[in-house]
């Protein structure tokens, strides 16, 4: 069966569903309504939508018609409670989710709930005879889940620094296991997927051996490569002799957070799953780097995208280019992305990078629909053989997860990006020294011309 393209709208009284369904017979159109579930099934199409509120199939007020010219089925359904506002009707993947969709994490156990009387968990049994280690592990996962739930309820004053702990030294056998189980991508849930992409010419990747490097080795390689890549002459040329940068900085975006039909269709094809994250805070911080790359590319191309867009965005995000998710705070990720913006792309300007951070702030300020729009564009950009691995390990998961994210936390993240300051000194590239030397050299040239 095919999931058709669709869109949903509402007013105070009705839900309006438009379904793109070519090559059907109008007289065969039928649908089912069961409380908050709408089902449209007509070979070869099947669409099931789960709404946040109840709808009713009232013969007098419900309607369905088919426009042969546009191949569009238009369905009108009354709300059970007139005036109720249904949230997230533009969250395509969320509408398509099944009831009690299984909580999913790649290669990691999930624990839904523990019955303190019967000792049973949602995904297995914990009886009185189970070991204390198993019970302790289950309790720890529940604590982490509760912590993430608490995160979603917080607002502007949230502490965005990641708690850091010093790991115990590994034995030789444990170290070998750690290397073999190397993880990266969304919530560090993937491994063993990069080698083939690198062999096929993946030029976004900056790591020598991405499938074997540990997280600390990935971070180390990233910083060393950035120092090696930074070109002071290129930076100074863009600072003093590139009129295009001023034009790029002065460009003003016209915001439109609605999804295109292509974006909606791509989101509808994503796996429907929810996540039990090891660190929800880390996931939000990682999101910042994806938005920086997307906003940078949008600004330098003044709203358009090019064949180089995926490469540019990938290079600017440490999560993509170096699989590095080691950043402990919003300031850390802002420094990391800005460093890369001064090393890799076509335009390497401090003022431009600050303008891009302002763009990131405004995307986050507009909420998760604006963020979803950016992620949907990224998924489409990376839908090519050379870079599709980043959809598999990172971008598709982000596009699904963001639909279940907290607006409160996104607003808090916007506030954190807006108030966080970064300095040229924090880049580690001696920018001020190079700039001062260049100014002195230019002043000497002016003096020579006067003489």
C-alpha positions as CSV (number, residue, x, y, z in Angstrom):
1,X,0.0,0.0,0.0
2,X,1.1,3.6,-0.7
3,X,1.0,6.4,1.8
4,X,-0.4,9.3,-0.2
5,X,0.7,12.9,0.1
6,X,-1.6,14.8,2.4
7,X,-2.1,18.0,4.4
8,X,-4.3,18.9,7.3
9,X,-5.9,22.1,8.4
10,X,-8.5,23.2,10.9
11,X,-10.9,25.9,12.1
12,X,-12.9,26.0,15.3
13,X,-15.3,23.4,14.2
14,X,-13.8,21.2,11.5
15,X,-10.7,19.3,10.5
16,X,-9.9,19.5,6.8
17,X,-7.8,16.7,5.2
18,X,-6.5,16.9,1.6
19,X,-5.2,13.7,0.1
20,X,-3.4,13.5,-3.3
21,X,-4.7,10.2,-4.9
22,X,-4.4,9.9,-8.6
23,X,-6.1,7.2,-10.6
24,X,-9.0,6.4,-8.3
25,X,-12.7,6.2,-8.8
26,X,-14.6,8.9,-6.9
27,X,-17.6,6.6,-6.2
28,X,-15.3,4.3,-4.3
29,X,-14.1,6.8,-1.7
30,X,-14.6,5.7,1.9
31,X,-13.1,6.6,5.2
32,X,-13.3,5.4,8.8
33,X,-13.4,7.6,11.9
34,X,-12.8,6.1,15.3
35,X,-12.5,8.8,18.1
36,X,-9.1,10.4,17.3
37,X,-8.2,8.1,14.3
38,X,-9.0,8.8,10.7
39,X,-8.4,6.0,8.1
40,X,-8.6,6.4,4.3
41,X,-8.1,3.1,2.4
42,X,-8.6,2.8,-1.3
43,X,-6.2,0.6,-3.4
44,X,-3.3,1.4,-3.8
45,X,-3.5,4.1,-1.0
46,X,-3.7,3.7,2.7
47,X,-3.6,6.7,5.2
48,X,-4.1,6.5,8.9
49,X,-3.9,9.7,10.9
50,X,-3.9,9.9,14.7
51,X,-5.1,13.3,15.9
52,X,-4.5,14.9,19.4
53,X,-8.3,15.3,19.8
54,X,-11.5,13.5,18.9
55,X,-13.3,13.8,15.6
56,X,-16.7,12.4,14.6
57,X,-18.3,11.1,11.4
58,X,-21.5,13.0,11.3
59,X,-23.5,12.3,8.1
60,X,-25.0,15.8,8.1
61,X,-21.7,17.6,8.6
62,X,-19.0,15.3,7.3
63,X,-18.1,15.4,3.6
64,X,-15.7,13.9,1.1
65,X,-15.3,14.8,-2.6
66,X,-12.8,14.1,-5.3
67,X,-11.5,16.7,-7.8
68,X,-10.6,14.8,-11.0
69,X,-8.4,17.7,-12.4
70,X,-6.2,17.9,-9.3
71,X,-6.5,14.2,-8.2
72,X,-7.3,15.6,-4.7
73,X,-9.6,14.0,-2.1
74,X,-11.0,16.7,0.2
75,X,-12.4,15.4,3.5
76,X,-14.2,17.6,6.1
77,X,-14.8,16.2,9.6
78,X,-16.4,17.8,12.6
79,X,-14.5,18.1,15.9
80,X,-16.2,16.4,18.9
81,X,-15.5,19.5,20.9
82,X,-16.2,22.7,19.0
83,X,-13.5,25.3,19.5
84,X,-10.8,22.8,20.6
85,X,-7.5,23.5,19.0
86,X,-5.6,20.5,17.7
87,X,-1.8,20.9,18.1
88,X,0.9,19.8,15.7
89,X,-1.2,19.2,12.6
90,X,1.8,20.0,10.5
91,X,4.0,17.4,12.2
92,X,3.6,14.8,9.5
93,X,5.5,11.9,11.0
94,X,3.7,12.4,14.3
95,X,0.3,12.2,12.7
96,X,1.2,8.9,11.0
97,X,2.5,7.3,14.2
98,X,0.8,4.2,15.5
99,X,-0.8,4.0,18.9
100,X,1.8,3.3,21.6
101,X,4.5,3.5,19.0
102,X,7.4,1.4,20.3
103,X,10.1,3.5,22.0
104,X,13.2,2.9,19.9
105,X,16.9,3.3,20.3
106,X,19.5,1.6,18.1
107,X,21.3,-1.2,19.8
108,X,20.3,0.0,23.3
109,X,17.7,-1.4,25.7
110,X,14.6,0.4,26.6
111,X,12.6,0.2,29.8
112,X,9.2,1.6,29.7
113,X,7.9,1.1,33.2
114,X,8.3,-1.0,36.3
115,X,5.4,-2.5,38.3
116,X,6.6,-2.3,41.9
117,X,4.2,-5.0,43.0
118,X,4.7,-7.5,40.2
119,X,8.3,-6.6,39.3
120,X,7.5,-6.4,35.6
121,X,8.9,-4.0,33.1
122,X,7.4,-3.0,29.8
123,X,10.0,-4.9,27.7
124,X,10.8,-7.8,30.0
125,X,10.4,-9.3,33.5
126,X,12.3,-8.3,36.6
127,X,11.3,-10.8,39.2
128,X,12.4,-11.0,42.8
129,X,15.0,-13.5,41.8
130,X,16.7,-11.2,39.3
131,X,20.2,-9.9,40.1
132,X,20.7,-6.6,41.9
133,X,22.7,-5.4,39.0
134,X,19.8,-5.8,36.6
135,X,17.5,-4.0,39.0
136,X,20.0,-1.2,39.5
137,X,20.4,-0.9,35.7
138,X,16.7,-0.7,35.2
139,X,16.3,1.9,38.0
140,X,19.2,4.0,36.5
141,X,17.5,4.0,33.0
142,X,14.2,5.1,34.6
143,X,16.0,7.9,36.4
144,X,17.5,9.0,33.1
145,X,14.1,8.9,31.4
146,X,12.6,10.9,34.3
147,X,15.4,13.4,34.0
148,X,14.6,13.9,30.3
149,X,10.9,14.2,31.0
150,X,11.8,17.0,33.5
151,X,13.9,18.6,30.9
152,X,10.9,18.9,28.6
153,X,8.9,20.7,31.2
154,X,11.5,23.4,31.9
155,X,11.6,26.9,30.4
156,X,13.9,29.8,30.0
157,X,16.1,29.3,33.0
158,X,17.3,25.8,32.0
159,X,21.0,25.0,32.7
160,X,22.5,24.0,29.3
161,X,25.8,22.7,30.5
162,X,26.2,19.0,30.3
163,X,27.2,17.2,33.5
164,X,30.7,15.7,33.1
165,X,32.1,12.7,34.9
166,X,35.6,11.3,34.9
167,X,35.5,7.7,33.6
168,X,37.3,4.9,35.3
169,X,40.5,3.6,33.5
170,X,39.7,0.8,31.1
171,X,41.5,-2.5,31.2
172,X,43.0,-3.8,27.9
173,X,40.0,-6.0,27.2
174,X,37.6,-3.3,28.1
175,X,39.4,-0.9,25.8
176,X,39.2,-3.3,22.9
177,X,35.5,-3.8,23.5
178,X,35.0,0.0,23.6
179,X,36.8,0.4,20.2
180,X,34.7,-2.5,18.7
181,X,31.5,-0.9,20.0
182,X,32.4,2.6,18.8
183,X,29.2,4.6,18.4
184,X,28.3,7.8,16.6
185,X,25.3,9.6,15.0
186,X,22.0,10.4,16.7
187,X,22.3,9.7,20.4
188,X,25.4,7.7,19.7
189,X,23.2,4.9,18.3
190,X,25.1,3.8,15.2
191,X,28.4,2.1,14.3
192,X,30.0,0.4,11.3
193,X,28.2,2.5,8.6
194,X,30.8,5.0,7.6
195,X,33.6,2.9,5.9
196,X,31.7,2.2,2.7
197,X,30.7,5.9,2.3
198,X,34.3,7.0,2.7
199,X,35.4,4.4,0.2
200,X,32.9,5.8,-2.3
201,X,34.4,9.3,-2.0
202,X,32.6,10.9,0.9
203,X,34.4,14.3,0.9
204,X,32.5,15.7,3.9
205,X,34.2,13.2,6.2
206,X,37.3,14.6,7.9
207,X,38.3,11.5,10.0
208,X,41.1,9.1,9.2
209,X,39.0,6.0,10.2
210,X,35.6,7.1,11.4
211,X,34.4,3.6,12.3
212,X,37.3,2.8,14.6
213,X,38.1,6.1,16.2
214,X,36.8,6.6,19.8
215,X,34.8,9.8,20.7
216,X,37.9,11.4,22.2
217,X,40.0,10.6,19.2
218,X,37.4,12.1,16.9
219,X,37.4,15.3,18.9
220,X,41.2,15.4,18.8
221,X,41.4,14.8,15.1
222,X,38.8,17.5,14.5
223,X,40.7,20.2,16.5
224,X,44.0,19.3,14.9
225,X,42.6,19.4,11.4
226,X,41.0,22.8,12.0
227,X,44.3,24.3,13.2
228,X,46.0,22.8,10.1
229,X,43.2,24.0,7.7
230,X,43.0,27.6,9.0
231,X,44.5,30.0,6.4
232,X,45.2,33.4,7.8
233,X,45.7,34.9,4.4
234,X,42.3,33.7,3.2
235,X,40.7,35.0,6.5
236,X,42.3,38.4,6.1
237,X,41.4,38.7,2.4
238,X,37.8,38.1,3.3
239,X,38.0,40.6,6.1
240,X,39.6,43.5,4.1
241,X,38.9,42.8,0.5
242,X,35.7,40.9,-0.2
243,X,32.7,43.2,-0.9
244,X,30.4,40.2,-1.3
245,X,30.5,39.5,2.4
246,X,28.9,42.8,3.3
247,X,26.1,42.1,0.8
248,X,25.5,38.6,2.3
249,X,25.4,40.0,5.8
250,X,22.8,42.6,4.9
251,X,20.5,40.1,3.3
252,X,17.2,39.7,5.1
253,X,15.3,36.4,5.1
254,X,11.6,36.1,4.5
255,X,10.5,33.5,6.9
256,X,8.1,30.7,5.7
257,X,8.0,27.7,8.0
258,X,5.4,25.8,6.0
259,X,6.5,22.5,4.4
260,X,6.6,22.1,0.7
261,X,4.9,19.1,-0.8
262,X,8.3,17.5,-1.4
263,X,9.3,18.0,2.2
264,X,6.0,16.7,3.5
265,X,6.3,13.6,1.3
266,X,9.8,12.9,2.5
267,X,8.8,13.2,6.1
268,X,5.9,10.9,5.6
269,X,8.3,8.2,4.5
270,X,10.5,8.4,7.6
271,X,10.3,5.6,10.2
272,X,7.7,6.3,12.9
273,X,9.4,5.9,16.2
274,X,10.0,7.7,19.5
275,X,13.3,7.7,21.4
276,X,14.6,7.0,24.9
277,X,17.7,9.2,24.8
278,X,20.8,8.7,26.8
279,X,21.2,12.5,26.9
280,X,18.3,14.7,25.7
281,X,20.3,17.8,26.6
282,X,23.2,16.6,24.3
283,X,20.7,16.0,21.5
284,X,19.4,19.6,21.7
285,X,23.0,20.9,21.8
286,X,23.8,18.9,18.7
287,X,20.8,20.3,16.9
288,X,22.4,23.8,17.2
289,X,25.3,22.7,14.9
290,X,22.9,21.4,12.2
291,X,21.0,24.7,12.3
292,X,24.2,26.7,12.0
293,X,25.2,24.8,8.9
294,X,21.7,25.2,7.4
295,X,21.5,28.9,8.2
296,X,25.0,29.6,6.9
297,X,24.2,28.0,3.6
298,X,20.9,29.8,3.3
299,X,22.5,33.2,4.0
300,X,25.5,32.9,1.6
301,X,23.1,31.8,-1.1
302,X,20.5,34.4,-0.1
303,X,17.7,31.9,0.4
304,X,18.5,29.4,-2.3
305,X,20.5,26.2,-2.2
306,X,23.1,24.8,-4.6
307,X,24.8,21.5,-5.5
308,X,27.4,22.4,-2.9
309,X,24.9,23.0,-0.1
310,X,25.2,19.5,1.5
311,X,29.0,19.7,1.4
312,X,29.0,23.2,3.0
313,X,26.5,22.2,5.8
314,X,28.3,19.0,6.5
315,X,31.7,20.6,6.8
316,X,30.4,23.3,9.2
317,X,28.7,20.8,11.5
318,X,31.1,18.8,13.7
319,X,28.4,16.2,14.2
320,X,28.5,15.5,10.5
321,X,32.0,16.0,9.3
322,X,33.8,14.5,12.4
323,X,31.0,12.6,14.1
324,X,31.9,14.7,17.1
325,X,29.2,15.1,19.8
326,X,31.5,15.9,22.7
327,X,30.3,19.5,23.3
328,X,29.4,20.2,26.9
329,X,27.5,23.5,26.5
330,X,25.9,25.7,23.9
331,X,28.9,28.0,24.1
332,X,31.2,25.0,23.2
333,X,29.2,24.1,20.1
334,X,29.0,27.7,19.0
335,X,32.8,27.9,19.3
336,X,33.2,24.6,17.4
337,X,30.9,25.6,14.5
338,X,32.4,29.1,14.2
339,X,36.0,27.7,14.1
340,X,34.9,25.5,11.2
341,X,33.3,28.5,9.4
342,X,36.7,30.2,9.4
343,X,38.4,27.1,7.9
344,X,36.3,25.4,5.3
345,X,33.6,27.3,3.4
346,X,33.8,29.8,0.5
347,X,33.3,32.8,2.8
348,X,35.3,32.9,6.0
349,X,34.2,35.9,8.0
350,X,33.8,36.5,11.7
351,X,31.0,39.1,11.1
352,X,29.2,36.6,8.8
353,X,29.4,33.9,11.4
354,X,27.8,36.2,14.0
355,X,25.0,37.0,11.5
356,X,24.4,33.3,11.1
357,X,24.2,32.7,14.8
358,X,21.5,35.4,14.9
359,X,19.7,33.4,12.2
360,X,19.9,30.3,14.3
361,X,18.4,32.2,17.2
362,X,15.5,33.3,15.1
363,X,14.8,29.8,13.8
364,X,14.8,28.4,17.4
365,X,12.7,31.4,18.5
366,X,10.0,30.5,16.0
367,X,9.7,27.0,17.5
368,X,9.8,23.4,16.4
369,X,7.9,24.0,13.2
370,X,10.7,26.3,12.0
371,X,13.3,23.7,13.1
372,X,11.4,20.9,11.4
373,X,11.4,22.9,8.2
374,X,15.2,23.2,8.3
375,X,15.7,19.5,9.1
376,X,13.3,18.5,6.3
377,X,15.4,20.5,3.9
378,X,18.6,18.9,5.2
379,X,17.2,15.4,4.7
380,X,16.4,16.2,1.1
381,X,19.8,17.8,0.5
382,X,21.6,14.7,1.8
383,X,19.4,12.3,-0.3
384,X,22.2,11.5,-2.6
385,X,24.3,8.3,-2.7
386,X,27.5,10.1,-1.6
387,X,26.1,11.6,1.5
388,X,23.0,9.5,2.3
389,X,24.8,7.8,5.2
390,X,24.3,11.1,7.2
391,X,20.6,10.7,6.7
392,X,20.8,7.2,8.1
393,X,22.8,7.9,11.2
394,X,21.7,11.4,12.1
395,X,19.3,13.6,10.0
396,X,16.3,11.4,9.6
397,X,16.3,10.7,13.4
398,X,16.5,14.4,14.1
399,X,13.6,15.1,11.8
400,X,11.4,12.5,13.6
401,X,12.5,13.3,17.1
402,X,12.0,17.1,16.7
403,X,8.3,16.5,16.2
404,X,8.0,15.2,19.7
405,X,10.3,17.7,21.3
406,X,9.4,20.4,23.8
407,X,8.6,23.9,22.7
408,X,9.7,25.1,26.2
409,X,13.1,23.6,25.7
410,X,13.5,25.0,22.2
411,X,12.6,28.5,23.5
412,X,15.1,28.0,26.3
413,X,17.7,26.9,23.7
414,X,16.9,30.0,21.6
415,X,17.5,32.2,24.7
416,X,20.8,30.4,25.4
417,X,22.1,30.9,21.9
418,X,21.0,34.6,22.0
419,X,22.7,35.4,25.3
420,X,25.9,33.4,24.7
421,X,29.0,35.3,23.7
422,X,32.0,34.0,21.8
423,X,35.2,35.8,21.2
424,X,37.9,35.8,18.6
425,X,40.4,34.7,21.3
426,X,38.3,31.6,21.9
427,X,38.9,30.4,18.3
428,X,42.5,29.5,19.0
429,X,43.6,31.0,15.7
430,X,45.4,34.2,16.9
431,X,42.8,36.2,14.9
432,X,43.5,39.5,16.7
433,X,47.2,39.2,16.1
434,X,46.8,38.6,12.4
435,X,44.3,41.4,12.1
436,X,46.6,43.9,13.9
437,X,49.5,42.9,11.7
438,X,47.4,43.3,8.6
439,X,46.2,46.7,9.7
440,X,49.8,47.8,10.3
441,X,50.8,46.5,6.8
442,X,47.9,48.4,5.2
443,X,48.8,51.6,7.1
444,X,52.4,51.3,5.8
445,X,51.2,50.9,2.3
446,X,49.1,54.0,2.6
447,X,52.1,55.9,3.9
448,X,54.2,54.7,1.0
449,X,51.6,55.9,-1.5
450,X,51.4,59.3,0.2
451,X,55.2,59.6,0.0
